[in-house]
């Protein structure tokens, strides 16, 4: 049975709340509040002050509660209500910073990409590359997710994998090394079947190799084994970015 768009990711925050901030593993059981791998409950109310990154609202004002699903920072009177867009579709209206992290209601955030925009593959790649280059991988992920949901079925895995790579970069920029590495590997696996015949000039081989190298290098920098238990020395490490500061990869083959 084919997944609905809501099952595939719902609002454009898709995988951002599926990575446990404690153990870094991707959560598959969405029916449980706590992580099925380590038992961590994101409702515990861990707080952070947003970092200063390109396009990010920093430090001033109240601290934001971490976790995509947390409602603790919502204003009075919002309990039991779901945010909706002008068309009536459910979409979280909570402001976010430049890396997609939720801010308290009422605080100024960074505008998100419009949802459901149908672009040509070239337009999608150009816009996603621009956002990656500007240090806004969360917004790039929203653009790539639109292509995943509106594109032809035979390219679904490609665009979904590219969106996962952007979310992996987002997690690394947020400092979630384990979760970022795992999502990079998941994205690399998603685009790998297109390596031999990549459409639209997408550098599938280069992106997959970059993702695996980056995943290995960030884990090695943390002093542990690779994200799937492999020895980081078994991975390609050439040109991989330092932990937490991944360079923007090239989506297209450079001629």
N, C-alpha and C positions, 0 to 999 in steps of 0.2 A: 504494500500500500504506500502510495506516494505521500510524503510529508506535506502538510500545509505550510504556507509561509509563516504562520505563527509558530508551528512546531519547529520549522527550520531556524527560526531566530526571533520571530516576533518583531519587536522594535529593534532598531539598529544597535542595541547594546549586546546582541546575541551572546558571543562567547565570553564577554567580559565578566559576567557574573557566574560563569560555569567553572572558573578556575579557583580552587581553594587557596585563599591567601596564606594559610598556615603551612600546608604540605606541597602546594604548587601543582597538584594533580587535577586533571580535568574531571569535573563531577558529571556523571552520567545519569544519576537518579535525581531528577528534579522534584520528586514528590517529597523529599526530605529537606528540612531546614539545615540540618548538620551535614558535614561532609561524610560520605560513606566510607572514605578511606582512612581518615584520621579522627573523625568525630568533632572537628572544629565547627562551632556555631557562629556564623557571621553576624548574628543578631546581638552578639556580646557588646557591641557599641564601641569598637576600637576607633579612635579618632586620629585624624591627621590634619596638618596644615598644608594645603596645596603648595607644591614647589613652583619656583619660577622657571618656566620653560617657554619656548616660543608659543605665543597664542594662549598663554595660561594666566588665569587670574590668581595672584599669589596672596599669601599670608594675611592681608587685612580682613577684619571681620571675624565672625564666629568660625570655629573649626567645623569641618564637615564630617559627618559620620560615614565611615567606609562601608562598602557593600552596596551593590546595585539595588538590592531589594529592601534595604533598610528604610523605614519611614520615620525614624526617631526625630529627624531634623525638620520634618514638615511643619508648616504653620498650623495654628489652631483651626479646627473646623474641617480639616481635610480628611480625617479618619473615615475609612469606608468608601472613599470616592476614588475613581480611576481617572487619570488624566486622559484627555482625548484631543485629537487634532481637529482642525476646522471641519473635516469631513465626518467626524464622529468616530473615527477609528482610535482604538486604544494606543496611546503613545505617551511615554513618561515625559512630562513637561518640566521636570526638575532641572534647574540650570546645571551645567557642567563646565569644568575647566577645559583647558586646551588639550588635555589627555583623556577627556571623557569622564573624569571622576565627578561624582555627584556633589553638588554644593547645596547648602540650605535653600529652601524656597525663599524668594525675595532677594537673594544675593545675585549680583550681576555675573553672568557667565559668558562663555564663548558660544556664539551661534552655531548650531549644528547644521549639517547638510540637510537640504530638503529631502524628504523620503519619497521613494517611488518614482524617481525621475528616470525616464527611459532615454538612454544615450546610445550613440553608436559605440562599438568597441574602441575605436580610436579616441573618441571623446572621453570615455571612461578611463582609459589608460593615461591620457594627458592630465585629466583632473586629479586622478589618484597620485600620479607622479609629482604633480605640483604640491599637493598636500603633504606627501612624504618628505619632499625636499624642504618644506617649511616647518618640519618638526611636528606635524599634526597627523600621526598615523591613525588615530581614532576616527578622524573625519575621512581619511582615505578609505578606511574599512567600510564606512557608510556608503561611499560611492561604489566600491567593489561589490557590496552586498546587493545594491540595486541591480547591477549587471547579472549577479547570480540568480536573482529572482525573476528577472525579465528576459533573460537570454534564452537561446535554444537549449533544449534538454541535453543534447550531446556535449554542451560546454558547461553544464551545471557544476561538475566536479572541479573544473579549472577555475571558475570565478569564485566558487566557495573556498577553494584552497588559497587563492590570492587574498581573499578577505581574512582568512585565518592567519596568514602571514602578517597582515597589517595589525591584527589584534595581538599577535605575539610580540611585534615591535612595541605596541602600546604598553603591554605588560612589562617589558624590559625597561622602557622609559619611566614607568611608574616605580621601578625598583623590585618588581616581582620576578626575580630571576628564574625560579623553578617553573612557574606558570608560563612565562614567556618562552622559555626553551621548549617546553612541551608543545605549545601551540605552534611554534615554528616547525617542529618536527611533524606535527599533524598536517599543517599546511603543505609542507614539502611532499608528504605522502599523497596528498590530494591532487597535486599538480603533476606528479611523477608520470602517470599514464599518458600525459600529453607531450612528454619529452621528445619522442620521435617525430611528431608531426604537430608542432605548436602553431596555433592560429594567431593571426593579427600581429605577427612579429614579436610575440611575447617570448622573453628569454627564459623558458621553462627550465632548461638545464642549468643556467647560471643562477636562477632564483632558488632552485632546489638545493644546489650545492652550497650556495651562500647561507641558506637557512640552517642546513645541517652543520656547517662550519661554525656559524654564530652560536647555535645551541650548544655545541661542544665547548667552544671557547669561554662562554659565560659561566658554564658549570665548572670548567677547569679553573677559572679565575676565583670561583668561590671555594675552591679546594676540595671539591667532591667529585664523585663519578658523574658521568653523563646523565641526562634526564631520564633515560630509559634503562639505567643501570650499566651501560657500557662504559668501558674505559675511555676517557676523553682522548687519549692518545690514539685510539683507533679511528678518530674522526679527522676529516680534513680541517686544518686550522688556518691555512693560508688566507690572508686578507679578511679574517673574521674580525668583527668589531669588539671593542672592550665591553665588559659586562656593564649593562645599564645604559650604554650610550651607542646603540646600533646605528651605523651609518645607513642612510637611505639607499636601498638596493635599486638597481635599474630594472624596470619592468619590461622594457623592450630590448631586443638585441641591438647593441651599439655597433653601427657599421663603420 
